[in-house]
Every structure is written in structure tokens, then in C-alpha cells.
Amino acid sequence: MRKAMVILWPSFIVGGVAEVLFFTAFDPMDLHLFGQPVGLSRLAAYSVGFLFFWALAAASSALTCFLQRTSREINR
């Protein structure tokens, strides 16, 4: 449980900051995916964007925790 919180809490903060920075520069109504408008409401675009940025930051934090293991932990 502790390891999950070490990964998820910082990634939550980073996801929120990344969303603010991204949507400060880009309007959700102007986003296109494969040449087609995304077709989501603003709230849906903000929600999906936050979950995407949170997942990306969580993956980064999890990889850091994975690579931080000592040789004793790996060879158990």
C-alpha cells in the first residue's frame, strides 16, 4: 500500500499541473485526432486529459521505483 501511495500521489500532482499547462495553451474544442475533431465536451476533454497525464506520470513514477531496487531485492 505504501508503494502505491508513493507512486500515485506525486503522479496525481504532476498530472494536475500537466493538465493546467496543456489546456492553458490548447483549447479542448480545437483538438483533432487523426484529422477529425475530438468531439468531446470541454469537461470530458479535461477529464480524459487529466487521466492521461496522471497515467503517464504514474508510469514514470512506477518505472523509477522499479529501477531503484537494490541488488539484494532483485536477487531474493
C-alpha positions in Angstrom: 0.0 0.0 0.0 2.8 2.4 0.8 4.5 1.8 -2.5 1.2 2.5 -4.3 0.9 5.8 -2.5 4.5 6.7 -3.3 3.7 6.2 -6.9 0.1 7.6 -7.2 0.2 10.8 -5.0 3.1 12.5 -6.8 1.8 11.5 -10.2 -1.6 12.9 -9.2 0.0 16.3 -8.5 2.1 16.1 -11.7 -1.0 15.1 -13.7 -2.9 18.2 -12.4 0.0 20.5 -13.2 0.5 19.0 -16.7 -3.2 19.4 -17.4 -3.2 23.0 -16.4 -0.2 23.8 -18.5 -1.5 21.8 -21.6 -5.0 23.3 -21.5 -3.6 26.8 -20.9 -2.0 26.5 -24.4 -4.7 24.5 -26.2 -8.5 24.8 -26.3 -10.3 21.5 -26.0 -12.7 22.4 -28.8 -9.7 22.9 -31.2 -8.2 19.4 -30.6 -8.1 17.0 -33.5 -7.3 13.3 -33.6 -6.2 11.8 -36.9 -7.5 14.8 -38.7 -11.0 14.6 -37.1 -12.3 16.8 -34.3 -12.2 15.0 -31.0 -16.0 15.6 -30.4 -15.9 15.7 -26.6 -17.3 18.4 -24.4 -14.9 20.6 -22.6 -15.4 18.8 -19.3 -14.9 15.4 -20.9 -11.7 16.6 -22.6 -10.4 18.0 -19.3 -11.2 14.7 -17.6 -9.7 12.5 -20.2 -6.6 14.8 -20.4 -6.2 14.6 -16.6 -6.4 10.8 -16.6 -4.0 10.6 -19.5 -1.4 12.9 -17.8 -1.9 11.1 -14.4 -1.4 7.7 -16.0 1.7 8.9 -17.8 3.2 10.3 -14.6 2.2 7.2 -12.7 4.0 5.0 -15.3 7.1 7.3 -14.9 7.0 7.0 -11.1 6.5 3.2 -11.2 9.4 2.8 -13.6 11.6 4.9 -11.2 10.6 2.7 -8.2 11.3 -0.4 -10.3 14.8 0.8 -11.4 15.6 1.9 -7.8 15.6 -1.6 -6.4 18.9 -2.8 -4.9 20.7 -6.0 -6.0 19.5 -7.7 -2.8 15.9 -7.1 -3.6 16.3 -8.3 -7.2 18.2 -11.5 -6.3 15.8 -12.6 -3.5 
